[in-house]
């Protein structure tokens, strides 16, 4: 395909932008607290992990859950999504052949994050009720998922034009 790198650059840019637009918003029917119409993007999740990680780690260690206490630090992997996107766009702009694998890494990481969020929310009944009563899905996460899947198909799909 003639414009494969350009399309990969556009998909990485879409994921990069979707990282900063809301993934979740507060449910309108949730009126227990004074809430605003703000949402939670990947960037705000990273900021929240930055402030919550030391406290959660200390509580987990104190109550005998060392693995769970340190697992919250895996949330910092979210920062890799926009970093990989920028690197992939720059490498594609310079027409490096290995840029395809940086795009691939970004697409896979985004899909893994979406899969983990889905599993964590649906695995536990309490989490599912909390999510459905407090939060609702916003536009950022579906856009990122569609762009990631399209990128994977573009990288590994065969075209009759090649």
VMD Tcl script that builds the backbone (N, CA, C; Angstrom):
set m [mol new atoms 486]
animate dup $m
set s [atomselect $m all]
$s set {name element resname resid chain x y z} {
  {N N UNK 1 A 0.846 -1.167 0.000}
  {CA C UNK 1 A 0.000 0.000 0.000}
  {C C UNK 1 A 0.896 1.237 0.000}
  {N N UNK 2 A 0.568 2.156 -0.838}
  {CA C UNK 2 A 1.418 3.316 -1.054}
  {C C UNK 2 A 1.484 4.242 0.167}
  {N N UNK 3 A 0.382 4.423 0.838}
  {CA C UNK 3 A 0.321 5.383 1.945}
  {C C UNK 3 A 0.247 4.698 3.310}
  {N N UNK 4 A 0.836 3.526 3.427}
  {CA C UNK 4 A 0.739 2.755 4.664}
  {C C UNK 4 A 1.352 3.498 5.849}
  {N N UNK 5 A 2.549 4.059 5.670}
  {CA C UNK 5 A 3.187 4.776 6.781}
  {C C UNK 5 A 2.399 6.019 7.160}
  {N N UNK 6 A 1.831 6.699 6.195}
  {CA C UNK 6 A 1.043 7.896 6.488}
  {C C UNK 6 A -0.206 7.531 7.272}
  {N N UNK 7 A -0.839 6.430 6.904}
  {CA C UNK 7 A -2.031 5.985 7.634}
  {C C UNK 7 A -1.647 5.550 9.049}
  {N N UNK 8 A -0.526 4.859 9.190}
  {CA C UNK 8 A -0.061 4.473 10.530}
  {C C UNK 8 A 0.231 5.708 11.380}
  {N N UNK 9 A 0.808 6.724 10.769}
  {CA C UNK 9 A 1.067 7.976 11.496}
  {C C UNK 9 A -0.246 8.604 11.970}
  {N N UNK 10 A -1.251 8.598 11.098}
  {CA C UNK 10 A -2.546 9.177 11.466}
  {C C UNK 10 A -3.198 8.389 12.596}
  {N N UNK 11 A -3.120 7.062 12.536}
  {CA C UNK 11 A -3.700 6.236 13.603}
  {C C UNK 11 A -2.971 6.442 14.927}
  {N N UNK 12 A -1.654 6.564 14.886}
  {CA C UNK 12 A -0.907 6.851 16.113}
  {C C UNK 12 A -1.258 8.222 16.667}
  {N N UNK 13 A -1.469 9.177 15.786}
  {CA C UNK 13 A -1.872 10.513 16.225}
  {C C UNK 13 A -3.261 10.486 16.857}
  {N N UNK 14 A -4.152 9.690 16.291}
  {CA C UNK 14 A -5.497 9.556 16.865}
  {C C UNK 14 A -5.411 8.971 18.272}
  {N N UNK 15 A -4.585 7.947 18.455}
  {CA C UNK 15 A -4.425 7.355 19.788}
  {C C UNK 15 A -3.779 8.354 20.738}
  {N N UNK 16 A -2.816 9.097 20.244}
  {CA C UNK 16 A -2.144 10.109 21.063}
  {C C UNK 16 A -3.144 11.168 21.535}
  {N N UNK 17 A -3.994 11.643 20.649}
  {CA C UNK 17 A -4.998 12.638 21.026}
  {C C UNK 17 A -6.039 12.022 21.955}
  {N N UNK 18 A -6.446 10.787 21.687}
  {CA C UNK 18 A -7.468 10.149 22.530}
  {C C UNK 18 A -6.956 9.872 23.938}
  {N N UNK 19 A -5.645 9.865 24.131}
  {CA C UNK 19 A -5.086 9.697 25.467}
  {C C UNK 19 A -5.438 10.888 26.356}
  {N N UNK 20 A -5.628 12.050 25.753}
  {CA C UNK 20 A -5.875 13.266 26.513}
  {C C UNK 20 A -7.346 13.690 26.536}
  {N N UNK 21 A -8.213 13.005 25.809}
  {CA C UNK 21 A -9.643 13.309 25.903}
  {C C UNK 21 A -10.289 12.271 26.817}
  {N N UNK 22 A -11.437 12.588 27.415}
  {CA C UNK 22 A -12.005 11.709 28.456}
  {C C UNK 22 A -12.296 10.290 27.979}
  {N N UNK 23 A -11.878 9.327 28.821}
  {CA C UNK 23 A -12.204 7.919 28.613}
  {C C UNK 23 A -13.485 7.586 29.357}
  {N N UNK 24 A -13.654 8.195 30.531}
  {CA C UNK 24 A -14.830 7.980 31.370}
  {C C UNK 24 A -15.336 9.344 31.833}
  {N N UNK 25 A -16.633 9.455 32.030}
  {CA C UNK 25 A -17.215 10.660 32.600}
  {C C UNK 25 A -18.110 10.250 33.770}
  {N N UNK 26 A -18.457 11.217 34.597}
  {CA C UNK 26 A -19.346 10.966 35.727}
  {C C UNK 26 A -20.764 10.773 35.190}
  {N N UNK 27 A -21.434 9.753 35.675}
  {CA C UNK 27 A -22.797 9.463 35.266}
  {C C UNK 27 A -23.717 10.591 35.720}
  {N N UNK 28 A -24.615 11.032 34.852}
  {CA C UNK 28 A -25.501 12.154 35.168}
  {C C UNK 28 A -26.472 11.825 36.291}
  {N N UNK 29 A -26.850 10.557 36.437}
  {CA C UNK 29 A -27.789 10.172 37.490}
  {C C UNK 29 A -27.115 10.052 38.854}
  {N N UNK 30 A -25.811 10.097 38.887}
  {CA C UNK 30 A -25.079 9.975 40.148}
  {C C UNK 30 A -25.067 11.336 40.831}
  {N N UNK 31 A -25.845 11.465 41.908}
  {CA C UNK 31 A -25.962 12.761 42.564}
  {C C UNK 31 A -25.600 12.705 44.046}
  {N N UNK 32 A -24.756 11.781 44.415}
  {CA C UNK 32 A -24.383 11.648 45.822}
  {C C UNK 32 A -23.437 12.769 46.252}
  {N N UNK 33 A -22.550 13.158 45.363}
  {CA C UNK 33 A -21.597 14.219 45.655}
  {C C UNK 33 A -21.788 15.347 44.650}
  {N N UNK 34 A -21.239 16.481 44.999}
  {CA C UNK 34 A -21.232 17.585 44.037}
  {C C UNK 34 A -20.196 17.248 42.975}
  {N N UNK 35 A -20.639 16.987 41.769}
  {CA C UNK 35 A -19.724 16.582 40.698}
  {C C UNK 35 A -19.791 17.579 39.557}
  {N N UNK 36 A -18.750 17.579 38.804}
  {CA C UNK 36 A -18.727 18.410 37.606}
  {C C UNK 36 A -18.861 17.505 36.391}
  {N N UNK 37 A -18.878 18.092 35.237}
  {CA C UNK 37 A -18.987 17.317 34.001}
  {C C UNK 37 A -17.627 16.883 33.493}
  {N N UNK 38 A -16.646 16.896 34.355}
  {CA C UNK 38 A -15.305 16.525 33.912}
  {C C UNK 38 A -15.219 15.028 33.686}
  {N N UNK 39 A -14.228 14.638 32.912}
  {CA C UNK 39 A -14.011 13.235 32.631}
  {C C UNK 39 A -12.628 12.808 33.064}
  {N N UNK 40 A -12.389 11.543 32.901}
  {CA C UNK 40 A -11.106 10.965 33.273}
  {C C UNK 40 A -10.439 10.416 32.025}
  {N N UNK 41 A -9.335 11.027 31.639}
  {CA C UNK 41 A -8.581 10.571 30.479}
  {C C UNK 41 A -7.424 9.697 30.959}
  {N N UNK 42 A -6.661 9.179 30.015}
  {CA C UNK 42 A -5.471 8.417 30.382}
  {C C UNK 42 A -4.483 9.267 31.160}
  {N N UNK 43 A -4.401 10.542 30.800}
  {CA C UNK 43 A -3.485 11.456 31.477}
  {C C UNK 43 A -3.906 11.687 32.925}
  {N N UNK 44 A -5.204 11.881 33.170}
  {CA C UNK 44 A -5.654 12.081 34.545}
  {C C UNK 44 A -5.531 10.805 35.362}
  {N N UNK 45 A -5.651 9.653 34.721}
  {CA C UNK 45 A -5.432 8.391 35.439}
  {C C UNK 45 A -3.985 8.275 35.900}
  {N N UNK 46 A -3.050 8.685 35.054}
  {CA C UNK 46 A -1.636 8.651 35.436}
  {C C UNK 46 A -1.379 9.615 36.585}
  {N N UNK 47 A -1.967 10.814 36.519}
  {CA C UNK 47 A -1.801 11.764 37.615}
  {C C UNK 47 A -2.378 11.210 38.912}
  {N N UNK 48 A -3.522 10.530 38.842}
  {CA C UNK 48 A -4.121 9.932 40.027}
  {C C UNK 48 A -3.263 8.827 40.604}
  {N N UNK 49 A -2.665 8.026 39.742}
  {CA C UNK 49 A -1.773 6.958 40.210}
  {C C UNK 49 A -0.566 7.555 40.905}
  {N N UNK 50 A -0.073 8.663 40.377}
  {CA C UNK 50 A 1.094 9.319 40.970}
  {C C UNK 50 A 0.831 9.710 42.423}
  {N N UNK 51 A -0.378 10.193 42.706}
  {CA C UNK 51 A -0.694 10.614 44.064}
  {C C UNK 51 A -1.132 9.448 44.954}
  {N N UNK 52 A -1.786 8.436 44.378}
  {CA C UNK 52 A -2.330 7.340 45.180}
  {C C UNK 52 A -1.350 6.200 45.402}
  {N N UNK 53 A -0.370 6.034 44.535}
  {CA C UNK 53 A 0.516 4.864 44.603}
  {C C UNK 53 A 1.242 4.713 45.940}
  {N N UNK 54 A 1.848 5.755 46.492}
  {CA C UNK 54 A 2.554 5.552 47.766}
  {C C UNK 54 A 1.625 5.118 48.904}
  {N N UNK 55 A 0.428 5.689 48.954}
  {CA C UNK 55 A -0.505 5.336 50.018}
  {C C UNK 55 A -1.025 3.911 49.846}
  {N N UNK 56 A -1.403 3.547 48.631}
  {CA C UNK 56 A -1.910 2.196 48.373}
  {C C UNK 56 A -0.809 1.164 48.626}
  {N N UNK 57 A 0.400 1.476 48.222}
  {CA C UNK 57 A 1.522 0.567 48.448}
  {C C UNK 57 A 1.784 0.378 49.940}
  {N N UNK 58 A 1.709 1.451 50.706}
  {CA C UNK 58 A 1.929 1.343 52.152}
  {C C UNK 58 A 0.841 0.518 52.815}
  {N N UNK 59 A -0.426 0.746 52.446}
  {CA C UNK 59 A -1.514 -0.047 53.013}
  {C C UNK 59 A -1.399 -1.517 52.627}
  {N N UNK 60 A -1.069 -1.780 51.376}
  {CA C UNK 60 A -0.936 -3.171 50.929}
  {C C UNK 60 A 0.186 -3.899 51.638}
  {N N UNK 61 A 1.293 -3.225 51.828}
  {CA C UNK 61 A 2.419 -3.839 52.549}
  {C C UNK 61 A 2.074 -4.060 54.015}
  {N N UNK 62 A 1.371 -3.124 54.613}
  {CA C UNK 62 A 1.010 -3.239 56.028}
  {C C UNK 62 A 0.040 -4.384 56.270}
  {N N UNK 63 A -0.830 -4.651 55.310}
  {CA C UNK 63 A -1.814 -5.710 55.492}
  {C C UNK 63 A -1.413 -7.031 54.845}
  {N N UNK 64 A -0.164 -7.147 54.436}
  {CA C UNK 64 A 0.353 -8.423 53.950}
  {C C UNK 64 A 0.057 -8.750 52.500}
  {N N UNK 65 A -0.109 -7.757 51.667}
  {CA C UNK 65 A -0.332 -7.971 50.236}
  {C C UNK 65 A 0.773 -7.274 49.445}
  {N N UNK 66 A 1.999 -7.800 49.480}
  {CA C UNK 66 A 3.109 -7.083 48.841}
  {C C UNK 66 A 2.981 -6.988 47.323}
  {N N UNK 67 A 2.470 -8.048 46.675}
  {CA C UNK 67 A 2.358 -7.988 45.214}
  {C C UNK 67 A 1.298 -6.969 44.805}
  {N N UNK 68 A 0.148 -7.035 45.454}
  {CA C UNK 68 A -0.926 -6.097 45.132}
  {C C UNK 68 A -0.514 -4.668 45.466}
  {N N UNK 69 A 0.292 -4.517 46.509}
  {CA C UNK 69 A 0.741 -3.175 46.895}
  {C C UNK 69 A 1.640 -2.564 45.832}
  {N N UNK 70 A 2.441 -3.383 45.189}
  {CA C UNK 70 A 3.346 -2.865 44.170}
  {C C UNK 70 A 2.754 -2.904 42.763}
  {N N UNK 71 A 1.630 -3.601 42.578}
  {CA C UNK 71 A 1.023 -3.702 41.252}
  {C C UNK 71 A 0.479 -2.368 40.772}
  {N N UNK 72 A 0.163 -1.465 41.694}
  {CA C UNK 72 A -0.360 -0.160 41.276}
  {C C UNK 72 A 0.667 0.620 40.468}
  {N N UNK 73 A 1.941 0.341 40.693}
  {CA C UNK 73 A 2.984 1.047 39.940}
  {C C UNK 73 A 2.972 0.653 38.462}
  {N N UNK 74 A 2.308 -0.442 38.109}
  {CA C UNK 74 A 2.173 -0.804 36.695}
  {C C UNK 74 A 1.328 0.227 35.938}
  {N N UNK 75 A 0.560 1.020 36.662}
  {CA C UNK 75 A -0.237 2.068 36.027}
  {C C UNK 75 A 0.600 3.099 35.307}
  {N N UNK 76 A 1.858 3.218 35.715}
  {CA C UNK 76 A 2.741 4.160 35.029}
  {C C UNK 76 A 3.023 3.719 33.593}
  {N N UNK 77 A 2.701 2.487 33.239}
  {CA C UNK 77 A 2.866 2.035 31.854}
  {C C UNK 77 A 1.946 2.809 30.911}
  {N N UNK 78 A 0.908 3.435 31.456}
  {CA C UNK 78 A 0.032 4.268 30.625}
  {C C UNK 78 A 0.796 5.406 29.956}
  {N N UNK 79 A 1.853 5.866 30.588}
  {CA C UNK 79 A 2.651 6.965 30.033}
  {C C UNK 79 A 3.310 6.538 28.723}
  {N N UNK 80 A 3.532 5.236 28.568}
  {CA C UNK 80 A 4.174 4.752 27.343}
  {C C UNK 80 A 3.310 4.942 26.101}
  {N N UNK 81 A 2.008 5.026 26.266}
  {CA C UNK 81 A 1.122 5.149 25.100}
  {C C UNK 81 A 1.416 6.428 24.304}
  {N N UNK 82 A 1.401 7.607 24.914}
  {CA C UNK 82 A 1.722 8.794 24.103}
  {C C UNK 82 A 3.192 8.873 23.710}
  {N N UNK 83 A 4.087 8.352 24.559}
  {CA C UNK 83 A 5.517 8.382 24.210}
  {C C UNK 83 A 5.776 7.518 22.986}
  {N N UNK 84 A 5.220 6.303 22.979}
  {CA C UNK 84 A 5.378 5.439 21.802}
  {C C UNK 84 A 4.744 6.068 20.565}
  {N N UNK 85 A 3.625 6.758 20.750}
  {CA C UNK 85 A 2.982 7.431 19.621}
  {C C UNK 85 A 3.861 8.500 19.013}
  {N N UNK 86 A 4.465 9.325 19.865}
  {CA C UNK 86 A 5.364 10.369 19.357}
  {C C UNK 86 A 6.575 9.777 18.653}
  {N N UNK 87 A 7.178 8.759 19.267}
  {CA C UNK 87 A 8.351 8.116 18.656}
  {C C UNK 87 A 7.973 7.495 17.314}
  {N N UNK 88 A 6.816 6.833 17.262}
  {CA C UNK 88 A 6.384 6.190 16.016}
  {C C UNK 88 A 6.129 7.218 14.919}
  {N N UNK 89 A 5.502 8.337 15.272}
  {CA C UNK 89 A 5.227 9.376 14.273}
  {C C UNK 89 A 6.529 9.975 13.752}
  {N N UNK 90 A 7.461 10.236 14.651}
  {CA C UNK 90 A 8.757 10.799 14.223}
  {C C UNK 90 A 9.513 9.805 13.343}
  {N N UNK 91 A 9.536 8.541 13.759}
  {CA C UNK 91 A 10.255 7.532 12.963}
  {C C UNK 91 A 9.601 7.327 11.602}
  {N N UNK 92 A 8.272 7.348 11.561}
  {CA C UNK 92 A 7.590 7.216 10.270}
  {C C UNK 92 A 7.846 8.425 9.392}
  {N N UNK 93 A 7.905 9.600 10.000}
  {CA C UNK 93 A 8.211 10.810 9.230}
  {C C UNK 93 A 9.597 10.756 8.622}
  {N N UNK 94 A 10.516 10.093 9.300}
  {CA C UNK 94 A 11.871 9.939 8.773}
  {C C UNK 94 A 11.972 8.710 7.862}
  {N N UNK 95 A 10.846 8.027 7.655}
  {CA C UNK 95 A 10.746 6.849 6.776}
  {C C UNK 95 A 11.658 5.706 7.215}
  {N N UNK 96 A 11.729 5.480 8.516}
  {CA C UNK 96 A 12.497 4.348 9.053}
  {C C UNK 96 A 11.658 3.084 8.916}
  {N N UNK 97 A 12.223 2.002 8.394}
  {CA C UNK 97 A 11.453 0.766 8.236}
  {C C UNK 97 A 11.029 0.149 9.567}
  {N N UNK 98 A 11.798 0.386 10.616}
  {CA C UNK 98 A 11.460 -0.202 11.918}
  {C C UNK 98 A 10.346 0.546 12.630}
  {N N UNK 99 A 9.861 1.637 12.063}
  {CA C UNK 99 A 8.788 2.398 12.714}
  {C C UNK 99 A 7.505 1.578 12.812}
  {N N UNK 100 A 7.358 0.619 11.903}
  {CA C UNK 100 A 6.173 -0.238 11.934}
  {C C UNK 100 A 6.059 -0.958 13.272}
  {N N UNK 101 A 7.175 -1.354 13.851}
  {CA C UNK 101 A 7.147 -2.099 15.114}
  {C C UNK 101 A 6.897 -1.184 16.309}
  {N N UNK 102 A 7.263 0.073 16.199}
  {CA C UNK 102 A 6.941 1.023 17.264}
  {C C UNK 102 A 5.434 1.312 17.239}
  {N N UNK 103 A 4.883 1.460 16.031}
  {CA C UNK 103 A 3.431 1.600 15.899}
  {C C UNK 103 A 2.740 0.370 16.492}
  {N N UNK 104 A 3.247 -0.798 16.141}
  {CA C UNK 104 A 2.678 -2.046 16.642}
  {C C UNK 104 A 2.694 -2.081 18.170}
  {N N UNK 105 A 3.803 -1.661 18.782}
  {CA C UNK 105 A 3.908 -1.654 20.242}
  {C C UNK 105 A 2.863 -0.718 20.853}
  {N N UNK 106 A 2.663 0.436 20.238}
  {CA C UNK 106 A 1.658 1.369 20.749}
  {C C UNK 106 A 0.251 0.775 20.624}
  {N N UNK 107 A -0.050 0.168 19.481}
  {CA C UNK 107 A -1.371 -0.415 19.279}
  {C C UNK 107 A -1.625 -1.544 20.276}
  {N N UNK 108 A -0.631 -2.401 20.477}
  {CA C UNK 108 A -0.791 -3.524 21.407}
  {C C UNK 108 A -0.957 -3.013 22.832}
  {N N UNK 109 A -0.138 -2.052 23.238}
  {CA C UNK 109 A -0.246 -1.518 24.595}
  {C C UNK 109 A -1.618 -0.898 24.834}
  {N N UNK 110 A -2.138 -0.170 23.861}
  {CA C UNK 110 A -3.460 0.431 24.018}
  {C C UNK 110 A -4.531 -0.642 24.143}
  {N N UNK 111 A -4.442 -1.691 23.330}
  {CA C UNK 111 A -5.429 -2.777 23.415}
  {C C UNK 111 A -5.314 -3.533 24.733}
  {N N UNK 112 A -4.105 -3.709 25.242}
  {CA C UNK 112 A -3.917 -4.380 26.536}
  {C C UNK 112 A -4.536 -3.552 27.654}
  {N N UNK 113 A -4.349 -2.247 27.623}
  {CA C UNK 113 A -4.946 -1.369 28.642}
  {C C UNK 113 A -6.469 -1.462 28.592}
  {N N UNK 114 A -7.027 -1.434 27.395}
  {CA C UNK 114 A -8.488 -1.531 27.250}
  {C C UNK 114 A -8.976 -2.883 27.750}
  {N N UNK 115 A -8.257 -3.943 27.405}
  {CA C UNK 115 A -8.641 -5.281 27.857}
  {C C UNK 115 A -8.564 -5.393 29.372}
  {N N UNK 116 A -7.500 -4.870 29.975}
  {CA C UNK 116 A -7.366 -4.923 31.432}
  {C C UNK 116 A -8.461 -4.118 32.128}
  {N N UNK 117 A -8.778 -2.938 31.613}
  {CA C UNK 117 A -9.866 -2.157 32.195}
  {C C UNK 117 A -11.185 -2.907 32.111}
  {N N UNK 118 A -11.433 -3.536 30.981}
  {CA C UNK 118 A -12.666 -4.291 30.795}
  {C C UNK 118 A -12.731 -5.482 31.744}
  {N N UNK 119 A -11.638 -6.212 31.862}
  {CA C UNK 119 A -11.616 -7.385 32.729}
  {C C UNK 119 A -11.768 -6.988 34.189}
  {N N UNK 120 A -11.049 -5.951 34.619}
  {CA C UNK 120 A -11.122 -5.531 36.018}
  {C C UNK 120 A -12.529 -5.062 36.370}
  {N N UNK 121 A -13.163 -4.319 35.479}
  {CA C UNK 121 A -14.513 -3.837 35.762}
  {C C UNK 121 A -15.509 -4.987 35.775}
  {N N UNK 122 A -15.384 -5.937 34.873}
  {CA C UNK 122 A -16.373 -7.007 34.773}
  {C C UNK 122 A -16.087 -8.205 35.646}
  {N N UNK 123 A -14.878 -8.321 36.164}
  {CA C UNK 123 A -14.517 -9.487 36.968}
  {C C UNK 123 A -15.177 -9.466 38.335}
  {N N UNK 124 A -15.190 -8.327 38.949}
  {CA C UNK 124 A -15.704 -8.190 40.302}
  {C C UNK 124 A -17.083 -7.542 40.257}
  {N N UNK 125 A -18.044 -8.136 40.937}
  {CA C UNK 125 A -19.408 -7.617 40.930}
  {C C UNK 125 A -19.476 -6.220 41.536}
  {N N UNK 126 A -18.715 -5.983 42.608}
  {CA C UNK 126 A -18.719 -4.663 43.243}
  {C C UNK 126 A -18.154 -3.595 42.298}
  {N N UNK 127 A -17.086 -3.932 41.586}
  {CA C UNK 127 A -16.503 -2.986 40.629}
  {C C UNK 127 A -17.484 -2.679 39.503}
  {N N UNK 128 A -18.195 -3.694 39.052}
  {CA C UNK 128 A -19.165 -3.502 37.970}
  {C C UNK 128 A -20.296 -2.574 38.421}
  {N N UNK 129 A -20.795 -2.769 39.644}
  {CA C UNK 129 A -21.850 -1.902 40.158}
  {C C UNK 129 A -21.339 -0.480 40.372}
  {N N UNK 130 A -20.125 -0.364 40.914}
  {CA C UNK 130 A -19.541 0.961 41.118}
  {C C UNK 130 A -19.362 1.688 39.796}
  {N N UNK 131 A -18.830 0.982 38.807}
  {CA C UNK 131 A -18.616 1.604 37.501}
  {C C UNK 131 A -19.942 2.024 36.873}
  {N N UNK 132 A -20.931 1.133 36.905}
  {CA C UNK 132 A -22.192 1.443 36.228}
  {C C UNK 132 A -22.973 2.541 36.936}
  {N N UNK 133 A -22.786 2.716 38.244}
  {CA C UNK 133 A -23.545 3.749 38.943}
  {C C UNK 133 A -22.819 5.094 38.963}
  {N N UNK 134 A -21.485 5.086 38.933}
  {CA C UNK 134 A -20.738 6.339 39.051}
  {C C UNK 134 A -20.215 6.825 37.702}
  {N N UNK 135 A -19.681 5.940 36.897}
  {CA C UNK 135 A -19.022 6.337 35.654}
  {C C UNK 135 A -19.784 5.856 34.436}
  {N N UNK 136 A -19.510 6.489 33.322}
  {CA C UNK 136 A -20.000 5.985 32.038}
  {C C UNK 136 A -18.889 6.181 31.008}
  {N N UNK 137 A -18.903 5.346 30.000}
  {CA C UNK 137 A -17.873 5.364 28.967}
  {C C UNK 137 A -17.999 6.636 28.145}
  {N N UNK 138 A -16.861 7.253 27.881}
  {CA C UNK 138 A -16.846 8.461 27.067}
  {C C UNK 138 A -16.221 8.140 25.712}
  {N N UNK 139 A -15.910 9.136 24.944}
  {CA C UNK 139 A -15.517 8.949 23.546}
  {C C UNK 139 A -14.058 8.538 23.365}
  {N N UNK 140 A -13.183 8.867 24.304}
  {CA C UNK 140 A -11.749 8.641 24.109}
  {C C UNK 140 A -11.348 7.186 23.993}
  {N N UNK 141 A -11.888 6.347 24.855}
  {CA C UNK 141 A -11.502 4.934 24.852}
  {C C UNK 141 A -11.982 4.189 23.597}
  {N N UNK 142 A -13.231 4.354 23.155}
  {CA C UNK 142 A -13.630 3.690 21.904}
  {C C UNK 142 A -12.841 4.154 20.683}
  {N N UNK 143 A -12.513 5.450 20.626}
  {CA C UNK 143 A -11.715 5.952 19.506}
  {C C UNK 143 A -10.349 5.278 19.497}
  {N N UNK 144 A -9.725 5.187 20.675}
  {CA C UNK 144 A -8.410 4.551 20.775}
  {C C UNK 144 A -8.483 3.078 20.408}
  {N N UNK 145 A -9.549 2.400 20.825}
  {CA C UNK 145 A -9.695 0.979 20.509}
  {C C UNK 145 A -9.850 0.770 18.999}
  {N N UNK 146 A -10.676 1.572 18.355}
  {CA C UNK 146 A -10.884 1.431 16.912}
  {C C UNK 146 A -9.587 1.734 16.151}
  {N N UNK 147 A -8.876 2.774 16.562}
  {CA C UNK 147 A -7.611 3.112 15.900}
  {C C UNK 147 A -6.569 2.016 16.105}
  {N N UNK 148 A -6.531 1.414 17.294}
  {CA C UNK 148 A -5.572 0.336 17.563}
  {C C UNK 148 A -5.866 -0.892 16.716}
  {N N UNK 149 A -7.122 -1.265 16.649}
  {CA C UNK 149 A -7.494 -2.433 15.840}
  {C C UNK 149 A -7.228 -2.165 14.362}
  {N N UNK 150 A -7.556 -0.959 13.890}
  {CA C UNK 150 A -7.294 -0.614 12.485}
  {C C UNK 150 A -5.794 -0.655 12.198}
  {N N UNK 151 A -4.985 -0.187 13.128}
  {CA C UNK 151 A -3.535 -0.235 12.943}
  {C C UNK 151 A -3.000 -1.651 12.890}
  {N N UNK 152 A -3.516 -2.513 13.745}
  {CA C UNK 152 A -3.070 -3.915 13.735}
  {C C UNK 152 A -3.457 -4.587 12.414}
  {N N UNK 153 A -4.655 -4.310 11.952}
  {CA C UNK 153 A -5.091 -4.878 10.673}
  {C C UNK 153 A -4.220 -4.346 9.536}
  {N N UNK 154 A -3.897 -3.066 9.579}
  {CA C UNK 154 A -3.066 -2.469 8.532}
  {C C UNK 154 A -1.656 -3.049 8.538}
  {N N UNK 155 A -1.109 -3.281 9.721}
  {CA C UNK 155 A 0.247 -3.822 9.799}
  {C C UNK 155 A 0.301 -5.266 9.324}
  {N N UNK 156 A -0.656 -6.077 9.739}
  {CA C UNK 156 A -0.587 -7.500 9.435}
  {C C UNK 156 A -1.497 -7.941 8.286}
  {N N UNK 157 A -2.391 -7.079 7.858}
  {CA C UNK 157 A -3.274 -7.436 6.768}
  {C C UNK 157 A -2.577 -7.354 5.413}
  {N N UNK 158 A -2.961 -8.224 4.553}
  {CA C UNK 158 A -2.433 -8.199 3.190}
  {C C UNK 158 A -3.411 -7.473 2.291}
  {N N UNK 159 A -2.879 -6.671 1.429}
  {CA C UNK 159 A -3.701 -5.915 0.508}
  {C C UNK 159 A -3.462 -6.402 -0.913}
  {N N UNK 160 A -4.466 -6.349 -1.734}
  {CA C UNK 160 A -4.304 -6.760 -3.120}
  {C C UNK 160 A -3.527 -5.712 -3.915}
  {N N UNK 161 A -3.302 -4.543 -3.312}
  {CA C UNK 161 A -2.573 -3.488 -3.988}
  {C C UNK 161 A -1.060 -3.568 -3.750}
  {N N UNK 162 A -0.626 -4.454 -2.843}
  {CA C UNK 162 A 0.807 -4.542 -2.552}
  {C C UNK 162 A 1.523 -5.371 -3.590}
}
mol reanalyze $m
mol bondsrecalc $m
mol representation Tube
mol addrep $m
